[in-house]
Amino acid sequence: MAVFTYGTAEFWVMIAFLAFFAIVFYLKVPAQLAGALDARAEAIKKELDEARKLREEAQALLADYQKKTREAEEEAKSIIDQARREAEVLAAETQKQMAESVVRRSKMAEDKIARAEAQALAEVRGSAVEAALKAAEKILAGQVSGGMSDDLIKQSLEDIKSKLN
């Protein structure tokens, strides 16, 4: 039984099969397929390298931003601490100034009271001097008469004024 005889279908299938492979090898399809597969593998490798590179850049950026965030947080903490210290100093200074102001106002009030007392005392003395002068004038007017009395009264009044003031 000859399977590959000239007129059988198997013969023509074998011829077509061999012709197909001959054409495929003649056109260098396996080399083209290998080249296409190699090119595709190279493209995938490049994409993987690029993805790896982008991932490394992203990680570097993330680390940089995390570092900047930490630095900003530390700076914010130092600013807050500095502001707190300045507020404490300002509060202490304000408290000191308030105490000094109270002392100063107390001193001013005491001085004002002392001046008022001195003024009242001067007014009382002035009133006493005037009353003494009037009394002395009446007494002298009753005891001394004439033109001489006027001169004595004026002289006595001037002496009393100069001694009391």
Secondary structure, DSSP 4 states (H G I P E B T S, - for coil): --SS-TTSHHHHHHHHHHHHHHHHHHTTHHHHHHHHHHHHHHHHHHHHHHHHHHHHHHHHHHHHHHHHHHHHHHHHHHHHHHHHHHHHHHHHHHHHHHHHHHHHHHHHHHHHHHHHHHHHHHHHHHHHHHHHHHHHHHHHHHHS-SHHHHHHHHHHHHHHHHHH-
